[in-house]
Every structure is written in structure tokens, then in C-alpha cells.
Amino acid sequence: MKILITGSAGFIGFHLSRELLKQKHHVVGIDNFDKYYDVNLKKNRNKILLKFKNYSFYKVDIQKKRDVKKVFINHQFDFVVNLAAQAGVRYSLKNPQSYINSNILGFFNIIDCAKDYKIKNFLFASTSSVYGVQKKFPIKEESNTDNPIQLYAATKKSNELIAHAYSKIYKMKVVGLRFFTVYGPWGRPDMALFSFTKNILQNKKINIFNRGNHVRDFTYIDDIIGGIIKIIKKKYQKPKYLIVNIGNGKKINLMSYIKLIEFYLKRKAKKNFMPLQIGDVQKTHCDNSRLKKMFKYNPKTSVDKGVYNFVKWFLEYYKKKI
């Protein structure tokens, strides 16, 4: 297949692109190397992808529809995967405009071009953040998503609604993925695992919000990628519009997570306990049953193994700097 992946130099986009390239699909990647976090990390991911002959890359900002359109003119895609977005819960409190530009306007530009160029298969990244504060766990797709508690979640909920309308009107087969706390090698520096590891190694304090009383459904990147590829490959006709949770399905306390990082770094963290942040939820726990039933999704990586893999990668990648 020929597959367009937006945000191909991002964390999930890179891993998905690399795996599809290994499977001999033709991947066209677009990314703008946004400066939200270390651009060198994105460029180094992209260098790995450029080693594949079946990879084509365009430096494109999805907010610029004319540039997006040129990519669609040059290629006939079997599948479009939209992973490009302004990520991060806390950053949405500082720079809300970037979320409107990327997650609303940018998303519209991609799905509208997919419609114009008769692409019938469209997959996009949503987030578990759309669930806001929930009381019943594990969280099912039917759980209420009408009360997002930060702009990031609101923009992703908007994506789901726009995608539903396009699917209905233009008969596009659309899948929205509600990701639950994805982590692993080549991960984002703004995520807890990355920042904790970095600060512990530099003998700096780590900020632990909600005084450590967070519970998360941490999902290893390989399990995420395996699930996405199952969706891409499965030929089904109905439903035309589908929202699915994609997580590990197991909950872990934040303090236990930190203990694993300390164990594999062989260092104790200096801890700075802080109150719950605005826009943060205390607990997430994913119900994967829909994805398992429809696509035989089966996450296999334990948090123990996942944290080990990340720490190993981090030490190798930054060995000259630490």
C-alpha cells in the first residue's frame, strides 16, 4: 500500500512509519519539525526513515493547505494516517492558539484533501484526554466525552466530530484512536518518563504532581503500532466511522512507575511533591475490548519491560551528553 503519515517525525508517527517501511509498504511522510520540543530528536528520527528507499518525505506544515494539497497531487494514497498535532495537556494552558492552528485547521486541511482526492481510508489520532474526569473504570468508548477539562482534549473531540461528519457525507471509512499514555524509546521529552529519566541522571528534582496519587494506563509504543497496523490491514466495510480505545488495559500508580525508573537507572530520584495541576486527571484505565474484538488487538509489553527498554535507549542516545 501507499500510505500518507502526517507527523512522521513525531514519536508515534516515526515508529509507525518505520514498521510499515520494514513491511515493504510505500510511506509518504510529512512533518514541519515544530519547535515544541527538541527538533534534533525529530530530525534524527527522520534520518532513520530516509534510509528506506520506499520512504518519501515532505517538509510541510499541515496548517498550509496549498502545501498539503501538493502532496496529494503527487501521490495516490490507499490510506491516510493523521498523527500530526500540537500535543501536550499542560502546554495548552500556555499557548492555546497553537492547538487551534494545528489540531483544528491542520486536521481539517488533511481530511478535506483526503475527501477531494477520493481517499476512502482515514485514520487519525484522538486521545484518552477526551474523557475528562471519569468515575467508572475501566473507561469504555461509550463513556461521556462532553466535558473536556483542557483545550487539547476539546480540539481532539472536535476532530472526532469533524471526522464523523466527513465519514457520513463522503462515505469515508474513518477510525479515530483514543491513545492512553504512550511511552517508549524515541519518546517525547515533555512526557513524564523522559523528563524523570533526564532529571534523575542530572541529579535534579523531579516534579510529582497530585503528590504522586496519579494512576495511569501506560501503553508501550510497540503495542500501539501493532494495533494500528492491524486496523490498516483489516478489510471491513462496516462501521464506516469507528472510535476505539487503544491502551495497555492495566493501571499503574505513578510512584510505582518512578520506582521502576530508579531501579533501571540505579539512582534514587530527588522528589518534589506538588498539587494536582489544572487540566490534569487523577486516573486513566483503558477498556480495550472493542479493539480486541474487532482487530484481535493484544498488548503484550509489561510496564517493567517497557521502562527498561526506554532507559536503555535513553542512555545509548544521550551517552555523549550525560
Short mmCIF file of the C-alpha atoms (twelve columns), coordinates in Angstrom:
data_MODEL
# 
_entry.id   MODEL 
# 
loop_
_atom_site.group_PDB 
_atom_site.id 
_atom_site.type_symbol 
_atom_site.label_atom_id 
_atom_site.label_alt_id 
_atom_site.label_comp_id 
_atom_site.label_asym_id 
_atom_site.label_seq_id 
_atom_site.Cartn_x 
_atom_site.Cartn_y 
_atom_site.Cartn_z 
_atom_site.pdbx_PDB_model_num 
ATOM 1   C CA . MET A 1   0.000   0.000  0.000  1 
ATOM 2   C CA . LYS A 2   0.945   3.637  -0.353 1 
ATOM 3   C CA . ILE A 3   0.252   5.344  2.977  1 
ATOM 4   C CA . LEU A 4   0.436   9.012  3.944  1 
ATOM 5   C CA . ILE A 5   1.537   9.601  7.542  1 
ATOM 6   C CA . THR A 6   1.378   13.141 8.873  1 
ATOM 7   C CA . GLY A 7   3.680   13.857 11.789 1 
ATOM 8   C CA . SER A 8   6.050   11.161 10.516 1 
ATOM 9   C CA . ALA A 9   8.963   12.591 12.532 1 
ATOM 10  C CA . GLY A 10  6.886   12.572 15.709 1 
ATOM 11  C CA . PHE A 11  7.019   9.841  18.334 1 
ATOM 12  C CA . ILE A 12  4.159   7.611  17.151 1 
ATOM 13  C CA . GLY A 13  4.496   8.683  13.514 1 
ATOM 14  C CA . PHE A 14  8.151   7.641  13.402 1 
ATOM 15  C CA . HIS A 15  7.537   4.192  14.886 1 
ATOM 16  C CA . LEU A 16  4.537   3.566  12.615 1 
ATOM 17  C CA . SER A 17  6.402   4.719  9.513  1 
ATOM 18  C CA . ARG A 18  9.428   2.555  10.308 1 
ATOM 19  C CA . GLU A 19  7.370   -0.585 10.853 1 
ATOM 20  C CA . LEU A 20  5.327   -0.083 7.667  1 
ATOM 21  C CA . LEU A 21  8.528   0.537  5.711  1 
ATOM 22  C CA . LYS A 22  10.004  -2.697 7.076  1 
ATOM 23  C CA . GLN A 23  6.875   -4.440 5.793  1 
ATOM 24  C CA . LYS A 24  7.638   -3.030 2.312  1 
ATOM 25  C CA . HIS A 25  4.787   -0.534 2.121  1 
ATOM 26  C CA . HIS A 26  5.465   2.837  0.492  1 
ATOM 27  C CA . VAL A 27  5.230   5.551  3.148  1 
ATOM 28  C CA . VAL A 28  4.946   9.240  2.358  1 
ATOM 29  C CA . GLY A 29  5.718   11.264 5.458  1 
ATOM 30  C CA . ILE A 30  5.096   14.912 6.170  1 
ATOM 31  C CA . ASP A 31  6.302   16.912 9.155  1 
ATOM 32  C CA . ASN A 32  7.159   20.542 9.882  1 
ATOM 33  C CA . PHE A 33  9.746   19.905 12.633 1 
ATOM 34  C CA . ASP A 34  7.807   22.072 15.059 1 
ATOM 35  C CA . LYS A 35  9.903   23.541 17.898 1 
ATOM 36  C CA . TYR A 36  7.544   22.438 20.700 1 
ATOM 37  C CA . TYR A 37  10.305  20.046 21.745 1 
ATOM 38  C CA . ASP A 38  13.875  19.223 20.636 1 
ATOM 39  C CA . VAL A 39  13.931  19.455 16.841 1 
ATOM 40  C CA . ASN A 40  17.111  17.359 16.678 1 
ATOM 41  C CA . LEU A 41  15.205  14.403 18.092 1 
ATOM 42  C CA . LYS A 42  12.690  14.731 15.243 1 
ATOM 43  C CA . LYS A 43  15.410  15.127 12.627 1 
ATOM 44  C CA . ASN A 44  17.262  12.071 13.911 1 
ATOM 45  C CA . ARG A 45  14.081  10.012 13.739 1 
ATOM 46  C CA . ASN A 46  13.587  11.203 10.162 1 
ATOM 47  C CA . LYS A 47  17.185  10.308 9.209  1 
ATOM 48  C CA . ILE A 48  16.431  6.707  10.120 1 
ATOM 49  C CA . LEU A 49  13.327  6.723  7.904  1 
ATOM 50  C CA . LEU A 50  15.203  8.297  4.988  1 
ATOM 51  C CA . LYS A 51  17.448  5.222  4.824  1 
ATOM 52  C CA . PHE A 52  14.470  3.303  3.399  1 
ATOM 53  C CA . LYS A 53  14.080  3.522  -0.379 1 
ATOM 54  C CA . ASN A 54  10.305  3.210  -0.034 1 
ATOM 55  C CA . TYR A 55  10.062  6.404  2.077  1 
ATOM 56  C CA . SER A 56  9.275   9.821  0.616  1 
ATOM 57  C CA . PHE A 57  9.398   12.903 2.818  1 
ATOM 58  C CA . TYR A 58  7.942   16.410 2.529  1 
ATOM 59  C CA . LYS A 59  8.655   19.190 4.985  1 
ATOM 60  C CA . VAL A 60  5.115   20.529 5.184  1 
ATOM 61  C CA . ASP A 61  3.082   22.418 7.761  1 
ATOM 62  C CA . ILE A 62  -0.448  20.985 7.731  1 
ATOM 63  C CA . GLN A 63  -1.812  24.461 8.503  1 
ATOM 64  C CA . LYS A 64  -0.911  25.466 4.919  1 
ATOM 65  C CA . LYS A 65  -3.470  23.807 2.711  1 
ATOM 66  C CA . ARG A 66  -1.742  24.695 -0.554 1 
ATOM 67  C CA . ASP A 67  1.348   22.739 0.547  1 
ATOM 68  C CA . VAL A 68  -0.742  19.826 1.809  1 
ATOM 69  C CA . LYS A 69  -2.591  19.707 -1.493 1 
ATOM 70  C CA . LYS A 70  0.669   19.356 -3.457 1 
ATOM 71  C CA . VAL A 71  1.429   16.117 -1.608 1 
ATOM 72  C CA . PHE A 72  -1.968  14.698 -2.548 1 
ATOM 73  C CA . ILE A 73  -1.469  15.789 -6.171 1 
ATOM 74  C CA . ASN A 74  1.872   13.931 -6.343 1 
ATOM 75  C CA . HIS A 75  0.612   10.651 -4.874 1 
ATOM 76  C CA . GLN A 76  -2.433  8.418  -4.933 1 
ATOM 77  C CA . PHE A 77  -2.851  7.091  -1.403 1 
ATOM 78  C CA . ASP A 78  -4.543  3.905  -0.261 1 
ATOM 79  C CA . PHE A 79  -4.607  5.124  3.337  1 
ATOM 80  C CA . VAL A 80  -4.164  8.417  5.188  1 
ATOM 81  C CA . VAL A 81  -2.990  8.390  8.824  1 
ATOM 82  C CA . ASN A 82  -3.184  11.781 10.521 1 
ATOM 83  C CA . LEU A 83  -0.891  11.881 13.565 1 
ATOM 84  C CA . ALA A 84  0.326   15.480 13.197 1 
ATOM 85  C CA . ALA A 85  -0.957  17.611 16.053 1 
ATOM 86  C CA . GLN A 86  0.017   20.006 18.779 1 
ATOM 87  C CA . ALA A 87  0.427   17.599 21.665 1 
ATOM 88  C CA . GLY A 88  0.571   18.110 25.408 1 
ATOM 89  C CA . VAL A 89  -2.022  18.858 28.061 1 
ATOM 90  C CA . ARG A 90  -0.125  21.472 30.067 1 
ATOM 91  C CA . TYR A 91  1.182   23.425 27.074 1 
ATOM 92  C CA . SER A 92  -2.410  24.115 26.015 1 
ATOM 93  C CA . LEU A 93  -2.676  26.416 29.052 1 
ATOM 94  C CA . LYS A 94  0.299   28.455 27.817 1 
ATOM 95  C CA . ASN A 95  -0.214  28.554 24.060 1 
ATOM 96  C CA . PRO A 96  -3.841  27.753 23.180 1 
ATOM 97  C CA . GLN A 97  -3.617  29.279 19.697 1 
ATOM 98  C CA . SER A 98  -1.180  26.582 18.528 1 
ATOM 99  C CA . TYR A 99  -3.826  23.923 19.287 1 
ATOM 100 C CA . ILE A 100 -6.439  25.699 17.194 1 
ATOM 101 C CA . ASN A 101 -3.973  26.148 14.321 1 
ATOM 102 C CA . SER A 102 -2.664  22.587 14.231 1 
ATOM 103 C CA . ASN A 103 -5.434  20.436 15.685 1 
ATOM 104 C CA . ILE A 104 -8.416  22.193 14.133 1 
ATOM 105 C CA . LEU A 105 -7.240  23.956 10.955 1 
ATOM 106 C CA . GLY A 106 -4.490  21.426 10.230 1 
ATOM 107 C CA . PHE A 107 -6.781  18.464 10.807 1 
ATOM 108 C CA . PHE A 108 -9.423  19.993 8.517  1 
ATOM 109 C CA . ASN A 109 -6.859  20.519 5.746  1 
ATOM 110 C CA . ILE A 110 -5.825  16.848 5.832  1 
ATOM 111 C CA . ILE A 111 -9.302  15.331 5.939  1 
ATOM 112 C CA . ASP A 112 -10.616 17.775 3.334  1 
ATOM 113 C CA . CYS A 113 -7.803  16.876 0.934  1 
ATOM 114 C CA . ALA A 114 -8.494  13.195 1.615  1 
ATOM 115 C CA . LYS A 115 -12.094 13.872 0.582  1 
ATOM 116 C CA . ASP A 116 -11.091 15.845 -2.539 1 
ATOM 117 C CA . TYR A 117 -8.728  13.119 -3.720 1 
ATOM 118 C CA . LYS A 118 -11.172 10.299 -3.052 1 
ATOM 119 C CA . ILE A 119 -9.218  8.617  -0.236 1 
ATOM 120 C CA . LYS A 120 -11.574 6.111  1.348  1 
ATOM 121 C CA . ASN A 121 -9.462  5.064  4.343  1 
ATOM 122 C CA . PHE A 122 -8.664  7.655  7.003  1 
ATOM 123 C CA . LEU A 123 -7.202  7.016  10.459 1 
ATOM 124 C CA . PHE A 124 -6.484  9.737  12.991 1 
ATOM 125 C CA . ALA A 125 -5.119  10.268 16.485 1 
ATOM 126 C CA . SER A 126 -7.523  11.199 19.234 1 
ATOM 127 C CA . THR A 127 -6.720  10.906 22.940 1 
ATOM 128 C CA . SER A 128 -7.933  9.469  26.224 1 
ATOM 129 C CA . SER A 129 -7.999  13.098 27.429 1 
ATOM 130 C CA . VAL A 130 -11.409 13.490 25.756 1 
ATOM 131 C CA . TYR A 131 -12.904 11.516 28.657 1 
ATOM 132 C CA . GLY A 132 -12.121 14.258 31.174 1 
ATOM 133 C CA . VAL A 133 -12.842 13.270 34.761 1 
ATOM 134 C CA . GLN A 134 -14.458 9.825  34.926 1 
ATOM 135 C CA . LYS A 135 -15.761 7.844  37.900 1 
ATOM 136 C CA . LYS A 136 -16.324 4.444  36.310 1 
ATOM 137 C CA . PHE A 137 -13.333 2.334  35.253 1 
ATOM 138 C CA . PRO A 138 -12.054 0.878  33.011 1 
ATOM 139 C CA . ILE A 139 -13.193 3.543  30.557 1 
ATOM 140 C CA . LYS A 140 -15.275 2.368  27.603 1 
ATOM 141 C CA . GLU A 141 -15.743 4.245  24.323 1 
ATOM 142 C CA . GLU A 142 -19.374 4.889  25.291 1 
ATOM 143 C CA . SER A 143 -18.264 6.916  28.337 1 
ATOM 144 C CA . ASN A 144 -19.248 10.576 28.248 1 
ATOM 145 C CA . THR A 145 -16.854 12.903 26.399 1 
ATOM 146 C CA . ASP A 146 -18.911 16.104 26.600 1 
ATOM 147 C CA . ASN A 147 -16.837 17.678 29.359 1 
ATOM 148 C CA . PRO A 148 -13.171 18.100 28.356 1 
ATOM 149 C CA . ILE A 149 -11.146 19.836 31.055 1 
ATOM 150 C CA . GLN A 150 -8.493  21.418 28.799 1 
ATOM 151 C CA . LEU A 151 -8.262  22.810 25.265 1 
ATOM 152 C CA . TYR A 152 -6.118  19.945 23.979 1 
ATOM 153 C CA . ALA A 153 -8.929  17.482 24.706 1 
ATOM 154 C CA . ALA A 154 -11.503 19.881 23.253 1 
ATOM 155 C CA . THR A 155 -9.612  20.065 19.942 1 
ATOM 156 C CA . LYS A 156 -9.350  16.279 19.760 1 
ATOM 157 C CA . LYS A 157 -13.067 15.898 20.460 1 
ATOM 158 C CA . SER A 158 -13.626 18.395 17.633 1 
ATOM 159 C CA . ASN A 159 -11.556 16.136 15.352 1 
ATOM 160 C CA . GLU A 160 -13.844 13.223 16.174 1 
ATOM 161 C CA . LEU A 161 -16.940 15.271 15.300 1 
ATOM 162 C CA . ILE A 162 -15.474 16.620 12.044 1 
ATOM 163 C CA . ALA A 163 -14.376 13.106 11.065 1 
ATOM 164 C CA . HIS A 164 -17.843 11.745 11.792 1 
ATOM 165 C CA . ALA A 165 -19.432 14.353 9.523  1 
ATOM 166 C CA . TYR A 166 -16.977 13.635 6.680  1 
ATOM 167 C CA . SER A 167 -17.448 9.899  7.037  1 
ATOM 168 C CA . LYS A 168 -21.209 10.276 6.836  1 
ATOM 169 C CA . ILE A 169 -21.303 12.690 3.904  1 
ATOM 170 C CA . TYR A 170 -18.446 11.358 1.774  1 
ATOM 171 C CA . LYS A 171 -18.632 7.628  2.625  1 
ATOM 172 C CA . MET A 172 -15.096 7.591  4.025  1 
ATOM 173 C CA . LYS A 173 -14.035 4.724  6.280  1 
ATOM 174 C CA . VAL A 174 -12.726 6.554  9.330  1 
ATOM 175 C CA . VAL A 175 -11.090 5.276  12.533 1 
ATOM 176 C CA . GLY A 176 -10.266 7.521  15.483 1 
ATOM 177 C CA . LEU A 177 -7.811  6.190  18.070 1 
ATOM 178 C CA . ARG A 178 -8.046  7.316  21.687 1 
ATOM 179 C CA . PHE A 179 -4.463  6.780  22.863 1 
ATOM 180 C CA . PHE A 180 -3.734  6.069  26.527 1 
ATOM 181 C CA . THR A 181 -0.358  7.462  27.758 1 
ATOM 182 C CA . VAL A 182 2.002   6.157  25.088 1 
ATOM 183 C CA . TYR A 183 5.659   5.713  26.073 1 
ATOM 184 C CA . GLY A 184 8.848   4.042  24.874 1 
ATOM 185 C CA . PRO A 185 12.144  4.634  23.023 1 
ATOM 186 C CA . TRP A 186 12.325  7.835  20.951 1 
ATOM 187 C CA . GLY A 187 9.546   9.249  23.157 1 
ATOM 188 C CA . ARG A 188 8.628   12.899 23.684 1 
ATOM 189 C CA . PRO A 189 10.748  14.987 26.096 1 
ATOM 190 C CA . ASP A 190 7.626   16.554 27.629 1 
ATOM 191 C CA . MET A 191 6.319   13.176 28.804 1 
ATOM 192 C CA . ALA A 192 6.885   12.024 32.398 1 
ATOM 193 C CA . LEU A 193 9.161   9.065  31.626 1 
ATOM 194 C CA . PHE A 194 11.539  11.181 29.559 1 
ATOM 195 C CA . SER A 195 11.688  14.155 31.937 1 
ATOM 196 C CA . PHE A 196 12.012  11.950 35.037 1 
ATOM 197 C CA . THR A 197 14.864  9.963  33.483 1 
ATOM 198 C CA . LYS A 198 16.690  13.094 32.361 1 
ATOM 199 C CA . ASN A 199 16.358  14.885 35.719 1 
ATOM 200 C CA . ILE A 200 17.378  11.858 37.774 1 
ATOM 201 C CA . LEU A 201 20.524  11.431 35.674 1 
ATOM 202 C CA . GLN A 202 21.322  15.137 36.039 1 
ATOM 203 C CA . ASN A 203 20.749  14.948 39.800 1 
ATOM 204 C CA . LYS A 204 17.813  17.377 39.564 1 
ATOM 205 C CA . LYS A 205 14.483  17.168 41.367 1 
ATOM 206 C CA . ILE A 206 11.512  15.619 39.599 1 
ATOM 207 C CA . ASN A 207 8.124   17.314 39.950 1 
ATOM 208 C CA . ILE A 208 5.496   14.797 41.055 1 
ATOM 209 C CA . PHE A 209 2.020   16.231 40.621 1 
ATOM 210 C CA . ASN A 210 -1.030  15.304 42.676 1 
ATOM 211 C CA . ARG A 211 1.542   14.339 45.315 1 
ATOM 212 C CA . GLY A 212 2.102   11.050 43.488 1 
ATOM 213 C CA . ASN A 213 -1.524  9.917  43.605 1 
ATOM 214 C CA . HIS A 214 -1.871  9.571  39.842 1 
ATOM 215 C CA . VAL A 215 -2.915  6.287  38.237 1 
ATOM 216 C CA . ARG A 216 -2.177  5.790  34.546 1 
ATOM 217 C CA . ASP A 217 -2.695  3.205  31.834 1 
ATOM 218 C CA . PHE A 218 0.815   3.324  30.327 1 
ATOM 219 C CA . THR A 219 0.890   1.847  26.808 1 
ATOM 220 C CA . TYR A 220 4.141   0.754  25.199 1 
ATOM 221 C CA . ILE A 221 4.818   2.087  21.709 1 
ATOM 222 C CA . ASP A 222 5.233   -1.347 20.043 1 
ATOM 223 C CA . ASP A 223 1.769   -2.383 21.235 1 
ATOM 224 C CA . ILE A 224 0.307   0.841  19.852 1 
ATOM 225 C CA . ILE A 225 1.966   0.298  16.468 1 
ATOM 226 C CA . GLY A 226 0.860   -3.327 16.329 1 
ATOM 227 C CA . GLY A 227 -2.725  -2.227 16.931 1 
ATOM 228 C CA . ILE A 228 -2.645  0.486  14.259 1 
ATOM 229 C CA . ILE A 229 -1.247  -1.885 11.644 1 
ATOM 230 C CA . LYS A 230 -3.953  -4.453 12.392 1 
ATOM 231 C CA . ILE A 231 -6.533  -1.730 11.690 1 
ATOM 232 C CA . ILE A 232 -4.822  -0.645 8.465  1 
ATOM 233 C CA . LYS A 233 -4.616  -4.196 7.143  1 
ATOM 234 C CA . LYS A 234 -8.064  -5.470 8.058  1 
ATOM 235 C CA . LYS A 235 -10.582 -5.232 5.243  1 
ATOM 236 C CA . TYR A 236 -14.019 -4.493 6.639  1 
ATOM 237 C CA . GLN A 237 -16.965 -2.455 5.358  1 
ATOM 238 C CA . LYS A 238 -18.893 -1.516 8.483  1 
ATOM 239 C CA . PRO A 239 -18.982 0.572  10.549 1 
ATOM 240 C CA . LYS A 240 -17.807 3.411  8.320  1 
ATOM 241 C CA . TYR A 241 -16.996 5.533  11.375 1 
ATOM 242 C CA . LEU A 242 -15.309 3.951  14.363 1 
ATOM 243 C CA . ILE A 243 -13.821 5.255  17.603 1 
ATOM 244 C CA . VAL A 244 -11.615 2.863  19.565 1 
ATOM 245 C CA . ASN A 245 -9.610  2.987  22.766 1 
ATOM 246 C CA . ILE A 246 -6.032  1.811  22.431 1 
ATOM 247 C CA . GLY A 247 -4.197  1.243  25.694 1 
ATOM 248 C CA . ASN A 248 -2.466  -1.388 27.761 1 
ATOM 249 C CA . GLY A 249 -5.587  -2.176 29.784 1 
ATOM 250 C CA . LYS A 250 -3.666  -2.222 33.050 1 
ATOM 251 C CA . LYS A 251 -3.342  0.557  35.585 1 
ATOM 252 C CA . ILE A 252 -0.215  1.503  37.499 1 
ATOM 253 C CA . ASN A 253 0.375   4.020  40.261 1 
ATOM 254 C CA . LEU A 254 2.759   6.851  39.359 1 
ATOM 255 C CA . MET A 255 5.006   6.139  42.343 1 
ATOM 256 C CA . SER A 256 5.450   2.520  41.217 1 
ATOM 257 C CA . TYR A 257 6.369   3.826  37.767 1 
ATOM 258 C CA . ILE A 258 9.015   6.097  39.297 1 
ATOM 259 C CA . LYS A 259 10.441  3.184  41.301 1 
ATOM 260 C CA . LEU A 260 10.960  1.273  38.041 1 
ATOM 261 C CA . ILE A 261 12.844  4.222  36.533 1 
ATOM 262 C CA . GLU A 262 15.011  4.458  39.660 1 
ATOM 263 C CA . PHE A 263 15.681  0.717  39.568 1 
ATOM 264 C CA . TYR A 264 16.903  0.677  35.964 1 
ATOM 265 C CA . LEU A 265 18.922  3.886  36.375 1 
ATOM 266 C CA . LYS A 266 20.367  2.567  39.668 1 
ATOM 267 C CA . ARG A 267 19.726  6.010  41.190 1 
ATOM 268 C CA . LYS A 268 17.226  7.483  43.628 1 
ATOM 269 C CA . ALA A 269 15.177  10.459 42.481 1 
ATOM 270 C CA . LYS A 270 15.046  13.744 44.350 1 
ATOM 271 C CA . LYS A 271 11.306  14.258 44.630 1 
ATOM 272 C CA . ASN A 272 9.333   17.493 44.666 1 
ATOM 273 C CA . PHE A 273 5.694   16.684 45.525 1 
ATOM 274 C CA . MET A 274 3.201   19.153 44.067 1 
ATOM 275 C CA . PRO A 275 -0.606  19.590 43.955 1 
ATOM 276 C CA . LEU A 276 -2.833  18.412 41.087 1 
ATOM 277 C CA . GLN A 277 -2.306  20.592 38.032 1 
ATOM 278 C CA . ILE A 278 -5.109  22.389 36.225 1 
ATOM 279 C CA . GLY A 279 -6.271  20.258 33.289 1 
ATOM 280 C CA . ASP A 280 -4.912  17.013 34.733 1 
ATOM 281 C CA . VAL A 281 -6.962  13.939 35.653 1 
ATOM 282 C CA . GLN A 282 -6.174  11.696 38.577 1 
ATOM 283 C CA . LYS A 283 -6.811  8.346  36.887 1 
ATOM 284 C CA . THR A 284 -6.984  6.674  33.484 1 
ATOM 285 C CA . HIS A 285 -7.677  2.987  32.792 1 
ATOM 286 C CA . CYS A 286 -8.497  1.703  29.309 1 
ATOM 287 C CA . ASP A 287 -11.111 -0.831 28.243 1 
ATOM 288 C CA . ASN A 288 -9.659  -2.413 25.080 1 
ATOM 289 C CA . SER A 289 -12.486 -4.858 24.451 1 
ATOM 290 C CA . ARG A 290 -13.745 -3.196 21.234 1 
ATOM 291 C CA . LEU A 291 -10.292 -3.192 19.655 1 
ATOM 292 C CA . LYS A 292 -9.644  -6.768 20.765 1 
ATOM 293 C CA . LYS A 293 -12.949 -7.994 19.382 1 
ATOM 294 C CA . MET A 294 -12.722 -6.242 16.016 1 
ATOM 295 C CA . PHE A 295 -8.980  -6.394 15.316 1 
ATOM 296 C CA . LYS A 296 -7.548  -9.018 17.712 1 
ATOM 297 C CA . TYR A 297 -5.516  -6.321 19.481 1 
ATOM 298 C CA . ASN A 298 -3.349  -7.847 22.189 1 
ATOM 299 C CA . PRO A 299 -0.882  -5.593 24.069 1 
ATOM 300 C CA . LYS A 300 1.990   -7.739 25.334 1 
ATOM 301 C CA . THR A 301 4.594   -5.394 26.838 1 
ATOM 302 C CA . SER A 302 4.709   -5.097 30.618 1 
ATOM 303 C CA . VAL A 303 5.453   -1.672 32.123 1 
ATOM 304 C CA . ASP A 304 8.566   -3.211 33.674 1 
ATOM 305 C CA . LYS A 305 9.907   -4.242 30.249 1 
ATOM 306 C CA . GLY A 306 8.777   -1.003 28.636 1 
ATOM 307 C CA . VAL A 307 10.569  1.227  31.145 1 
ATOM 308 C CA . TYR A 308 13.708  -0.919 30.819 1 
ATOM 309 C CA . ASN A 309 13.637  -0.517 27.019 1 
ATOM 310 C CA . PHE A 310 13.226  3.243  27.306 1 
ATOM 311 C CA . VAL A 311 16.046  3.685  29.826 1 
ATOM 312 C CA . LYS A 312 18.349  1.531  27.668 1 
ATOM 313 C CA . TRP A 313 17.554  3.671  24.598 1 
ATOM 314 C CA . PHE A 314 17.918  6.941  26.527 1 
ATOM 315 C CA . LEU A 315 21.364  6.040  27.874 1 
ATOM 316 C CA . GLU A 316 22.553  4.993  24.412 1 
ATOM 317 C CA . TYR A 317 21.096  8.026  22.618 1 
ATOM 318 C CA . TYR A 318 22.387  10.644 25.071 1 
ATOM 319 C CA . LYS A 319 25.643  8.948  26.119 1 
ATOM 320 C CA . LYS A 320 27.762  11.875 24.915 1 
ATOM 321 C CA . LYS A 321 25.702  14.435 26.833 1 
ATOM 322 C CA . ILE A 322 25.220  12.783 30.230 1 
# 
